[in-house]
């Protein structure tokens, strides 16, 4: 399984997560990180979308490293949600 991450900006979602794209064997897969993970581990100052996206971008490399490990386990569900316990 070959995993790359898109350079597209992350976005705040109606699920109250921050979404970012991964390419898994060339196919796009949306990954998400929870608000709790961003607040607990990445210094998000508030639950506002702009603050959550900024916290994600500031720690993108570290978050993508965890997503790289979790993606093979989450791919069958069609979604990769990263929660606070993973960090």
N, C-alpha and C positions, 0 to 999 in steps of 0.2 A: 504494500500500500504506500503510495507516494502522496505526501501531504505538503501543500504549500498554502500560504496565506495571502489573500488579496491585499493590495495597497489601498483599496477603497476605504473611505472613512467609515468608522463605526457609527451606528445610529441607535438612538433611544427608541424602544418599541412600546406598543400598548400593553405588552406583557410585563411592563416595568423591569425590563432587562436591557442590556446593551448588546446589540447584534453585530457580528462581524463575519466576513466570508472566508471560508477555507475552500481550497480546491483539493479534492480527494480523487486521485487517479484521473484528474482532468475535469471532474464534475463538481459544480458548486454545491457546497453544503453550508447552511447558515448555522453558525455557532452563536451562543448567547452566554452572557455572564450575569449572574443575579445582582440585584442592588445590594443585598447583604454581603456578598463577596467583595464588591467594590468598596463598601463602607468599612468592613472588618479588616481588609488586608491592603487596600490601595488608596486610603486617605480621601475617599470621596467626601467633600465637605457637606453635601446635602443630597436629598433624593431627587433634586431637579435634574432633568435630562441633560442639560448642558454640563453640569458638574460631574455627572456619572460618565458621560462620554469623555470629558477631559481626564478623569482619573484612569479610564481605560487606555486612552492614548498615551498617557505618561508611563504606563506600565505594560504596554502592549506586548513587548517581547516576552516578559514573564508569563503573562496570561496565555499567549499563544503556545508557549512551551507546555503548559498544563493541558491545553486543548489538544496538542499533538499526541499526548499520552491517552487522553480520554476519548478521542474521536473513534478509534477502532471499536471501543466498547459501546459507544452510543450510536454509531452509524446505523445499525439495524432498526433503531427507533425513528430514524430519519431526522433526528435533532440532537444537537450536542449542547446541553445546558450545563454550565459550570457553576457549582454552588460553593459556598464558603468553606465547607469541609474539605474541598480538594486542594486548598492552599495552605 
